[in-house]
Amino acid sequence: MNRDGYIKEAEQDLLHTYNRYGVVFEKGKDVYLFDTEGKKYLDFAAGIAVCALGYDNEEYSEALKSQVDDLIHTSNLFYNVPIIKAAERVKKISGMDRVFFTNSGTEAIEGAIKAAKKYAYTRDGHAGHEIIAMNHSFHGRSIGALSVTGNRHYQEPFEPLLPGVCFADFNDLSSVKTLVTEKTCAILLETVQGEGGIYPASPEFLEGVAKLCREKDILLILDEIQCGMGRTGKMFAWQHYDIKPDIMTVAKALGCGVPVGAFLMTERVAEKSLCPGDHGTTYGGNPLVGAAVDKVLEIMERDKLADHAKEMGDYLWKRLEELRDRYDFVIAHRGLGLMQGLQITLPVGEVSAKALSKGLVLITAGSDVLRFVPPLIIEKEDVDTMTEILTEVFEEMK
Ligand SMILES: *Cc1c(COP(=O)(O)O)cnc(C)c1O
């Protein structure tokens, strides 16, 4: 079957929850994707910040293949070796003490919310606690995660959502302070807002929130699902700041394509938080994802991918600044490391579609931001090629 045949069938069978680009990807190699028509694409999306190692990394593929042959699943009623190794690595790079593996980002958020509520319940001897989240945030699509996602459009059809959630403005400390009550158990935010349009937390804001949390025994939950795993030039984006979260969520690049997420916490939180009977998952942290996470972390540490992301991020910054200087319709440029955004007044959807037709995969964020989240293994030549193609698109559309 060819592309059009596949697309026609997909549109008959799959629930129509996405307006997809008209491309069917079939293979990947390094930072390139290939579609069913054999066309080659430079990938600056990494499957939404997932494929940090690019495609067809031999070591990673071999680790998965060998785990498939050994053992894929056992359930969490038993121990398994790959996840024990993975847990040790993720603790080491994060400085957190306890980890629970999930199957997705949204489940990591669910777990983080439950962990915070349980902590406050144990401490206070009663339930009924509240969470402060941020406007323009994104934390996932399940009802709990949607309840803390500050986007009315995503929430409205599904109301009533979780009660006891209120929203402050990102990077506005006083808007957080006015929402704090004696019921507040957690403040949740993305260290760098992703879907909302690539907004890094300002140091004053994040450090101010962390201080507020310490003073009032409120838990600071950082969502590092998109910005974590080396992308911003540190293993986790919060490591750029003088703070440490009480609870952290990870997913996306954690398994580099194998569905896995995690929520982590400090021992201080864990002592008062989830215990047997409070939480569980059938698949979460099975041997297959354990092997993936273990290998991903081994490669990232050994090859210093966070440092590489910093270096490439600096270069990407420089090239995108040139575009901002040259074109009036580029109105802002934000980001950290290999997580950057260009806010433009051209229709972003059209820019991204045109880029795709020219062999560049470039996605959007919010309603007017081009999002640059390439595999962490990109090199300067790739940044140059991307810039050339994007310049061509801009020239055609200006
Ligand atoms: C993608 C994302 C999620 C949700 O993860 P899923 O795996 O899609 O459930 C949550 N938070 C952030 C910051 C994300 O980027």
The ligand as an SDF file (V2000), in Angstrom:
LIG
                    3D

 15 15  0  0  0  0  0  0  0  0999 V2000
    4.0040   15.3240   27.0660 C   0  0  0  0  0  0  0  0  0  0  0  0
    3.8610   15.9260   28.3990 C   0  0  0  0  0  0  0  0  0  0  0  0
    3.0490   15.3390   29.3820 C   0  0  0  0  0  0  0  0  0  0  0  0
    2.1790   14.1450   29.1010 C   0  0  0  0  0  0  0  0  0  0  0  0
    2.8970   13.0220   28.7610 O   0  0  0  0  0  0  0  0  0  0  0  0
    2.1710   11.8040   27.9870 P   0  0  0  0  0  0  0  0  0  0  0  0
    3.2360   10.7650   27.9110 O   0  0  0  0  0  0  0  0  0  0  0  0
    1.7300   12.3290   26.6670 O   0  0  0  0  0  0  0  0  0  0  0  0
    1.0350   11.3690   28.8240 O   0  0  0  0  0  0  0  0  0  0  0  0
    3.0200   15.9240   30.6300 C   0  0  0  0  0  0  0  0  0  0  0  0
    3.7620   17.0090   30.9220 N   0  0  0  0  0  0  0  0  0  0  0  0
    4.5640   17.5900   30.0090 C   0  0  0  0  0  0  0  0  0  0  0  0
    5.3690   18.7730   30.3810 C   0  0  0  0  0  0  0  0  0  0  0  0
    4.6180   17.0860   28.7090 C   0  0  0  0  0  0  0  0  0  0  0  0
    5.3870   17.6940   27.7950 O   0  0  0  0  0  0  0  0  0  0  0  0
  1  2  1  0
  2  3  1  0
  2 14  2  0
  3  4  1  0
  3 10  2  0
  4  5  1  0
  5  6  1  0
  6  7  2  0
  6  8  1  0
  6  9  1  0
 10 11  1  0
 11 12  2  0
 12 13  1  0
 12 14  1  0
 14 15  1  0
M  END
$$$$
